[in-house]
Amino acid sequence: MSDPDDARTDRAPPGPDADRPRRRHRPRWWAAFVAVARAVFITVGLLTAYYVLPLDERDTGGASVLLVCGLLAVLLVFGWEMRVIARSPHPRLRAVEALAATLVLFLVLFASAYFLLDDSTPGSFSEPLTRTDALYFTLTTFSTVGYGDITARSQTGRVLTMLQMAGGLLLVGVAARALASAVQAGLRRQRRAPSATARSGADAGTPDEESEP
């Protein structure tokens, strides 16, 4: 007399992943917590670096180099996040995290450029800028509030402000659309994965008629 457990084991299709341990799926609330924690950690890290790292270049070339390198870093980070979103098991949460990281990096970059410009060329703005003032001016410009208490007076300062305005529009429009496309690609990948696994399991469990005696 055979054991029922053995019979159930014999009927189970071997499949290509039969010998692999089953992966434990973490609950969605845990994934949301991790995504929020990472976004907060990145924000705090970038703001801490902005206030701690020395920004004492005495020429406008330092601000230009920082701006160009920073914009390249923003593009590289954004491109890497797009690939991660498409392969993530939680693409929506990953997209929120990517948008937060890219936005904070963008704001910190221009705040540093404003601070360096005012430090190297006094009078570029309506008042001397501290790091907090530069970040405040960057945020009011990005949010299109524009209180008018701090304004750019020099030509370089106004060009830099216009670059931030154009970059902010691209970040809100094009980047948001690109992130939405990456999320859709990730969701389509998740929908295809169960069907592909089911087909592979069915194929592995089907006996080969030619090998039967």
MODELLER restraints for C-alpha pairs under 7 A, 6 or more apart:
rsr = mdl.restraints
at = mdl.atoms
rsr.add(forms.Gaussian(group=physical.xy_distance, feature=features.Distance(at['CA:13:A'], at['CA:201:A']), mean=6.72, stdev=0.5))
rsr.add(forms.Gaussian(group=physical.xy_distance, feature=features.Distance(at['CA:13:A'], at['CA:204:A']), mean=6.67, stdev=0.5))
rsr.add(forms.Gaussian(group=physical.xy_distance, feature=features.Distance(at['CA:13:A'], at['CA:205:A']), mean=4.52, stdev=0.5))
rsr.add(forms.Gaussian(group=physical.xy_distance, feature=features.Distance(at['CA:14:A'], at['CA:204:A']), mean=6.53, stdev=0.5))
rsr.add(forms.Gaussian(group=physical.xy_distance, feature=features.Distance(at['CA:14:A'], at['CA:205:A']), mean=6.27, stdev=0.5))
rsr.add(forms.Gaussian(group=physical.xy_distance, feature=features.Distance(at['CA:15:A'], at['CA:200:A']), mean=6.98, stdev=0.5))
rsr.add(forms.Gaussian(group=physical.xy_distance, feature=features.Distance(at['CA:15:A'], at['CA:201:A']), mean=4.89, stdev=0.5))
rsr.add(forms.Gaussian(group=physical.xy_distance, feature=features.Distance(at['CA:15:A'], at['CA:204:A']), mean=5.05, stdev=0.5))
rsr.add(forms.Gaussian(group=physical.xy_distance, feature=features.Distance(at['CA:15:A'], at['CA:205:A']), mean=6.62, stdev=0.5))
rsr.add(forms.Gaussian(group=physical.xy_distance, feature=features.Distance(at['CA:32:A'], at['CA:93:A']), mean=6.44, stdev=0.5))
rsr.add(forms.Gaussian(group=physical.xy_distance, feature=features.Distance(at['CA:35:A'], at['CA:93:A']), mean=6.23, stdev=0.5))
rsr.add(forms.Gaussian(group=physical.xy_distance, feature=features.Distance(at['CA:35:A'], at['CA:94:A']), mean=6.65, stdev=0.5))
rsr.add(forms.Gaussian(group=physical.xy_distance, feature=features.Distance(at['CA:35:A'], at['CA:97:A']), mean=6.05, stdev=0.5))
rsr.add(forms.Gaussian(group=physical.xy_distance, feature=features.Distance(at['CA:36:A'], at['CA:97:A']), mean=6.99, stdev=0.5))
rsr.add(forms.Gaussian(group=physical.xy_distance, feature=features.Distance(at['CA:39:A'], at['CA:97:A']), mean=5.30, stdev=0.5))
rsr.add(forms.Gaussian(group=physical.xy_distance, feature=features.Distance(at['CA:39:A'], at['CA:100:A']), mean=6.31, stdev=0.5))
rsr.add(forms.Gaussian(group=physical.xy_distance, feature=features.Distance(at['CA:39:A'], at['CA:101:A']), mean=6.37, stdev=0.5))
rsr.add(forms.Gaussian(group=physical.xy_distance, feature=features.Distance(at['CA:42:A'], at['CA:101:A']), mean=6.34, stdev=0.5))
rsr.add(forms.Gaussian(group=physical.xy_distance, feature=features.Distance(at['CA:43:A'], at['CA:101:A']), mean=6.69, stdev=0.5))
rsr.add(forms.Gaussian(group=physical.xy_distance, feature=features.Distance(at['CA:43:A'], at['CA:104:A']), mean=6.27, stdev=0.5))
rsr.add(forms.Gaussian(group=physical.xy_distance, feature=features.Distance(at['CA:46:A'], at['CA:105:A']), mean=6.90, stdev=0.5))
rsr.add(forms.Gaussian(group=physical.xy_distance, feature=features.Distance(at['CA:50:A'], at['CA:108:A']), mean=6.72, stdev=0.5))
rsr.add(forms.Gaussian(group=physical.xy_distance, feature=features.Distance(at['CA:55:A'], at['CA:116:A']), mean=6.57, stdev=0.5))
rsr.add(forms.Gaussian(group=physical.xy_distance, feature=features.Distance(at['CA:56:A'], at['CA:116:A']), mean=6.89, stdev=0.5))
rsr.add(forms.Gaussian(group=physical.xy_distance, feature=features.Distance(at['CA:57:A'], at['CA:116:A']), mean=6.43, stdev=0.5))
rsr.add(forms.Gaussian(group=physical.xy_distance, feature=features.Distance(at['CA:57:A'], at['CA:120:A']), mean=6.71, stdev=0.5))
rsr.add(forms.Gaussian(group=physical.xy_distance, feature=features.Distance(at['CA:58:A'], at['CA:119:A']), mean=6.75, stdev=0.5))
rsr.add(forms.Gaussian(group=physical.xy_distance, feature=features.Distance(at['CA:58:A'], at['CA:120:A']), mean=4.50, stdev=0.5))
rsr.add(forms.Gaussian(group=physical.xy_distance, feature=features.Distance(at['CA:59:A'], at['CA:120:A']), mean=5.03, stdev=0.5))
rsr.add(forms.Gaussian(group=physical.xy_distance, feature=features.Distance(at['CA:60:A'], at['CA:117:A']), mean=6.03, stdev=0.5))
rsr.add(forms.Gaussian(group=physical.xy_distance, feature=features.Distance(at['CA:60:A'], at['CA:120:A']), mean=6.12, stdev=0.5))
rsr.add(forms.Gaussian(group=physical.xy_distance, feature=features.Distance(at['CA:63:A'], at['CA:113:A']), mean=5.07, stdev=0.5))
rsr.add(forms.Gaussian(group=physical.xy_distance, feature=features.Distance(at['CA:63:A'], at['CA:116:A']), mean=5.58, stdev=0.5))
rsr.add(forms.Gaussian(group=physical.xy_distance, feature=features.Distance(at['CA:63:A'], at['CA:117:A']), mean=6.11, stdev=0.5))
rsr.add(forms.Gaussian(group=physical.xy_distance, feature=features.Distance(at['CA:66:A'], at['CA:113:A']), mean=6.84, stdev=0.5))
rsr.add(forms.Gaussian(group=physical.xy_distance, feature=features.Distance(at['CA:67:A'], at['CA:109:A']), mean=6.69, stdev=0.5))
rsr.add(forms.Gaussian(group=physical.xy_distance, feature=features.Distance(at['CA:67:A'], at['CA:113:A']), mean=6.28, stdev=0.5))
rsr.add(forms.Gaussian(group=physical.xy_distance, feature=features.Distance(at['CA:70:A'], at['CA:109:A']), mean=6.09, stdev=0.5))
rsr.add(forms.Gaussian(group=physical.xy_distance, feature=features.Distance(at['CA:74:A'], at['CA:102:A']), mean=6.44, stdev=0.5))
rsr.add(forms.Gaussian(group=physical.xy_distance, feature=features.Distance(at['CA:74:A'], at['CA:105:A']), mean=6.89, stdev=0.5))
rsr.add(forms.Gaussian(group=physical.xy_distance, feature=features.Distance(at['CA:74:A'], at['CA:106:A']), mean=6.83, stdev=0.5))
rsr.add(forms.Gaussian(group=physical.xy_distance, feature=features.Distance(at['CA:78:A'], at['CA:102:A']), mean=6.60, stdev=0.5))
rsr.add(forms.Gaussian(group=physical.xy_distance, feature=features.Distance(at['CA:81:A'], at['CA:98:A']), mean=6.01, stdev=0.5))
rsr.add(forms.Gaussian(group=physical.xy_distance, feature=features.Distance(at['CA:82:A'], at['CA:179:A']), mean=6.62, stdev=0.5))
rsr.add(forms.Gaussian(group=physical.xy_distance, feature=features.Distance(at['CA:82:A'], at['CA:182:A']), mean=5.95, stdev=0.5))
rsr.add(forms.Gaussian(group=physical.xy_distance, feature=features.Distance(at['CA:85:A'], at['CA:91:A']), mean=4.97, stdev=0.5))
rsr.add(forms.Gaussian(group=physical.xy_distance, feature=features.Distance(at['CA:85:A'], at['CA:94:A']), mean=5.73, stdev=0.5))
rsr.add(forms.Gaussian(group=physical.xy_distance, feature=features.Distance(at['CA:85:A'], at['CA:95:A']), mean=6.23, stdev=0.5))
rsr.add(forms.Gaussian(group=physical.xy_distance, feature=features.Distance(at['CA:85:A'], at['CA:182:A']), mean=6.02, stdev=0.5))
rsr.add(forms.Gaussian(group=physical.xy_distance, feature=features.Distance(at['CA:85:A'], at['CA:183:A']), mean=6.27, stdev=0.5))
rsr.add(forms.Gaussian(group=physical.xy_distance, feature=features.Distance(at['CA:85:A'], at['CA:186:A']), mean=6.47, stdev=0.5))
rsr.add(forms.Gaussian(group=physical.xy_distance, feature=features.Distance(at['CA:86:A'], at['CA:182:A']), mean=5.23, stdev=0.5))
rsr.add(forms.Gaussian(group=physical.xy_distance, feature=features.Distance(at['CA:86:A'], at['CA:183:A']), mean=6.17, stdev=0.5))
rsr.add(forms.Gaussian(group=physical.xy_distance, feature=features.Distance(at['CA:86:A'], at['CA:185:A']), mean=5.55, stdev=0.5))
rsr.add(forms.Gaussian(group=physical.xy_distance, feature=features.Distance(at['CA:86:A'], at['CA:186:A']), mean=4.07, stdev=0.5))
rsr.add(forms.Gaussian(group=physical.xy_distance, feature=features.Distance(at['CA:87:A'], at['CA:186:A']), mean=5.83, stdev=0.5))
rsr.add(forms.Gaussian(group=physical.xy_distance, feature=features.Distance(at['CA:88:A'], at['CA:186:A']), mean=6.67, stdev=0.5))
rsr.add(forms.Gaussian(group=physical.xy_distance, feature=features.Distance(at['CA:91:A'], at['CA:183:A']), mean=5.15, stdev=0.5))
rsr.add(forms.Gaussian(group=physical.xy_distance, feature=features.Distance(at['CA:91:A'], at['CA:186:A']), mean=5.80, stdev=0.5))
rsr.add(forms.Gaussian(group=physical.xy_distance, feature=features.Distance(at['CA:92:A'], at['CA:183:A']), mean=5.94, stdev=0.5))
rsr.add(forms.Gaussian(group=physical.xy_distance, feature=features.Distance(at['CA:95:A'], at['CA:179:A']), mean=6.17, stdev=0.5))
rsr.add(forms.Gaussian(group=physical.xy_distance, feature=features.Distance(at['CA:95:A'], at['CA:183:A']), mean=6.91, stdev=0.5))
rsr.add(forms.Gaussian(group=physical.xy_distance, feature=features.Distance(at['CA:107:A'], at['CA:138:A']), mean=6.35, stdev=0.5))
rsr.add(forms.Gaussian(group=physical.xy_distance, feature=features.Distance(at['CA:107:A'], at['CA:139:A']), mean=6.93, stdev=0.5))
rsr.add(forms.Gaussian(group=physical.xy_distance, feature=features.Distance(at['CA:110:A'], at['CA:138:A']), mean=6.57, stdev=0.5))
rsr.add(forms.Gaussian(group=physical.xy_distance, feature=features.Distance(at['CA:111:A'], at['CA:134:A']), mean=4.97, stdev=0.5))
rsr.add(forms.Gaussian(group=physical.xy_distance, feature=features.Distance(at['CA:111:A'], at['CA:135:A']), mean=4.81, stdev=0.5))
rsr.add(forms.Gaussian(group=physical.xy_distance, feature=features.Distance(at['CA:111:A'], at['CA:138:A']), mean=5.66, stdev=0.5))
rsr.add(forms.Gaussian(group=physical.xy_distance, feature=features.Distance(at['CA:114:A'], at['CA:134:A']), mean=5.92, stdev=0.5))
rsr.add(forms.Gaussian(group=physical.xy_distance, feature=features.Distance(at['CA:115:A'], at['CA:129:A']), mean=6.25, stdev=0.5))
rsr.add(forms.Gaussian(group=physical.xy_distance, feature=features.Distance(at['CA:115:A'], at['CA:130:A']), mean=6.87, stdev=0.5))
rsr.add(forms.Gaussian(group=physical.xy_distance, feature=features.Distance(at['CA:115:A'], at['CA:131:A']), mean=6.24, stdev=0.5))
rsr.add(forms.Gaussian(group=physical.xy_distance, feature=features.Distance(at['CA:115:A'], at['CA:134:A']), mean=5.69, stdev=0.5))
rsr.add(forms.Gaussian(group=physical.xy_distance, feature=features.Distance(at['CA:118:A'], at['CA:124:A']), mean=5.60, stdev=0.5))
rsr.add(forms.Gaussian(group=physical.xy_distance, feature=features.Distance(at['CA:118:A'], at['CA:125:A']), mean=6.84, stdev=0.5))
rsr.add(forms.Gaussian(group=physical.xy_distance, feature=features.Distance(at['CA:118:A'], at['CA:128:A']), mean=6.81, stdev=0.5))
rsr.add(forms.Gaussian(group=physical.xy_distance, feature=features.Distance(at['CA:118:A'], at['CA:129:A']), mean=6.52, stdev=0.5))
rsr.add(forms.Gaussian(group=physical.xy_distance, feature=features.Distance(at['CA:124:A'], at['CA:152:A']), mean=6.05, stdev=0.5))
rsr.add(forms.Gaussian(group=physical.xy_distance, feature=features.Distance(at['CA:124:A'], at['CA:153:A']), mean=5.20, stdev=0.5))
rsr.add(forms.Gaussian(group=physical.xy_distance, feature=features.Distance(at['CA:124:A'], at['CA:154:A']), mean=4.66, stdev=0.5))
rsr.add(forms.Gaussian(group=physical.xy_distance, feature=features.Distance(at['CA:124:A'], at['CA:157:A']), mean=5.96, stdev=0.5))
rsr.add(forms.Gaussian(group=physical.xy_distance, feature=features.Distance(at['CA:125:A'], at['CA:150:A']), mean=6.76, stdev=0.5))
rsr.add(forms.Gaussian(group=physical.xy_distance, feature=features.Distance(at['CA:125:A'], at['CA:151:A']), mean=5.58, stdev=0.5))
rsr.add(forms.Gaussian(group=physical.xy_distance, feature=features.Distance(at['CA:125:A'], at['CA:152:A']), mean=4.40, stdev=0.5))
rsr.add(forms.Gaussian(group=physical.xy_distance, feature=features.Distance(at['CA:125:A'], at['CA:153:A']), mean=5.06, stdev=0.5))
rsr.add(forms.Gaussian(group=physical.xy_distance, feature=features.Distance(at['CA:125:A'], at['CA:154:A']), mean=6.90, stdev=0.5))
rsr.add(forms.Gaussian(group=physical.xy_distance, feature=features.Distance(at['CA:126:A'], at['CA:150:A']), mean=5.63, stdev=0.5))
rsr.add(forms.Gaussian(group=physical.xy_distance, feature=features.Distance(at['CA:126:A'], at['CA:151:A']), mean=5.39, stdev=0.5))
rsr.add(forms.Gaussian(group=physical.xy_distance, feature=features.Distance(at['CA:126:A'], at['CA:152:A']), mean=6.37, stdev=0.5))
rsr.add(forms.Gaussian(group=physical.xy_distance, feature=features.Distance(at['CA:126:A'], at['CA:153:A']), mean=6.34, stdev=0.5))
rsr.add(forms.Gaussian(group=physical.xy_distance, feature=features.Distance(at['CA:127:A'], at['CA:150:A']), mean=6.68, stdev=0.5))
rsr.add(forms.Gaussian(group=physical.xy_distance, feature=features.Distance(at['CA:137:A'], at['CA:150:A']), mean=6.64, stdev=0.5))
rsr.add(forms.Gaussian(group=physical.xy_distance, feature=features.Distance(at['CA:140:A'], at['CA:146:A']), mean=5.40, stdev=0.5))
rsr.add(forms.Gaussian(group=physical.xy_distance, feature=features.Distance(at['CA:142:A'], at['CA:165:A']), mean=6.51, stdev=0.5))
rsr.add(forms.Gaussian(group=physical.xy_distance, feature=features.Distance(at['CA:142:A'], at['CA:168:A']), mean=6.11, stdev=0.5))
rsr.add(forms.Gaussian(group=physical.xy_distance, feature=features.Distance(at['CA:152:A'], at['CA:158:A']), mean=5.42, stdev=0.5))
